[in-house]
Amino acid sequence: MKKHQTHMSDEIERKIISMFGLGMSYLDIARHIAEIYGLEISNAAISSITDKLIPEIKAWQQRPLASHYPFVWLDAIHYKVKQDGRYVAQAVYTVLGLTLEASRNAKGKPSGSNG
């Protein structure tokens, strides 16, 4: 990537965003891009590409939710994280709510119906 270049091909940017979404570090992303495309890319360039997701993430976080969820699943994954110089256990919670409409198949018929 050239110095001060702010846009790469859409294909490469999609690959970078995909790898970022999979939880890869900037270093790993840079290594993969170098291996696949023969391009050297800086952390700043990767950051500017992944920052393009911020408006989409904010819109998703602020989307309207249904008022009722008859089915709700809650789970947690516990991690040890460094806080104030020592490691403490922290939980990351996952909540899945399912509306009645989501229980229908793609044709709009109730699941398990014969017609």
C-alpha positions in Angstrom: 0.0 0.0 0.0 1.4 3.4 -0.9 2.1 6.0 1.7 -1.0 8.1 2.5 -3.2 5.8 0.4 -6.6 5.6 2.1 -8.5 3.2 -0.1 -7.7 -0.3 -1.3 -9.7 -2.5 -3.7 -13.1 -3.4 -2.4 -12.1 -7.1 -2.5 -9.1 -6.5 -0.2 -11.1 -4.4 2.2 -13.8 -7.1 2.4 -11.2 -9.6 3.2 -9.7 -7.4 5.9 -13.1 -6.8 7.5 -13.9 -10.5 7.3 -10.6 -11.4 9.1 -11.2 -8.7 11.7 -14.8 -10.0 12.3 -13.3 -13.4 12.9 -11.2 -11.9 15.7 -7.8 -11.8 14.0 -5.3 -9.4 15.3 -4.0 -6.6 13.1 -0.6 -8.3 12.9 -2.2 -11.6 11.7 -4.3 -9.6 9.2 -1.3 -7.8 7.8 0.6 -11.2 7.5 -2.3 -12.8 5.6 -2.7 -9.8 3.2 1.1 -9.9 2.5 0.9 -13.7 1.9 -2.2 -13.5 -0.3 -1.7 -10.3 -2.3 2.0 -9.5 -1.7 1.0 -6.1 -0.1 2.5 -4.6 3.0 -0.2 -2.9 5.1 0.2 -0.9 8.3 -1.9 -1.1 11.5 -3.2 2.4 10.7 -4.4 1.3 7.3 -6.2 -1.8 8.8 -7.7 0.5 11.5 -9.0 3.0 8.9 -10.6 0.1 7.0 -12.2 -1.5 10.1 -13.4 1.9 11.3 -15.8 1.9 8.3 -17.8 -0.6 10.3 -18.5 1.8 13.1 -21.7 3.4 11.6 -23.1 0.0 10.8 -22.4 -1.3 14.3 -24.0 1.8 15.9 -27.1 1.4 13.7 -27.3 -2.2 14.7 -27.0 -1.4 18.4 -29.7 1.3 18.1 -32.1 -0.8 16.1 -35.6 -1.1 17.5 -36.3 -4.3 19.4 -39.6 -6.2 19.8 -41.5 -5.4 23.0 -41.9 -9.1 23.9 -39.7 -12.2 23.4 -41.5 -15.4 24.5 -38.3 -17.4 24.2 -35.1 -16.2 25.6 -31.7 -17.9 26.0 -28.9 -16.5 28.1 -25.4 -17.8 28.2 -22.0 -16.5 29.5 -18.4 -17.1 28.6 -15.9 -16.4 31.4 -12.5 -14.9 30.7 -9.6 -13.9 32.8 -8.7 -10.2 32.0 -6.1 -8.0 33.4 -7.6 -5.2 35.6 -5.6 -2.9 37.8 -2.5 -5.0 37.4 -4.1 -8.3 38.3 -6.2 -10.9 36.5 -9.9 -11.1 37.4 -12.7 -13.2 36.0 -15.2 -11.4 33.8 -18.2 -12.7 32.0 -19.3 -11.9 28.5 -23.1 -12.5 28.2 -24.9 -13.6 25.1 -28.7 -13.2 25.0 -30.9 -14.6 22.2 -34.5 -13.6 22.0 -36.9 -15.3 19.6 -40.2 -13.8 18.6 -43.2 -15.9 17.6 -42.7 -14.8 14.0 -39.2 -16.2 13.9 -40.6 -19.7 14.6 -42.1 -19.8 11.1 -40.4 -21.3 8.1 -39.4 -19.4 5.0 -42.8 -19.8 3.4 -44.5 -18.2 6.3 -46.2 -21.3 7.5 -45.9 -22.5 11.1 -43.0 -24.9 11.6 -44.2 -28.5 11.5 -47.4 -27.7 9.5 -48.4 -30.0 6.6 -49.6 -27.6 4.1 
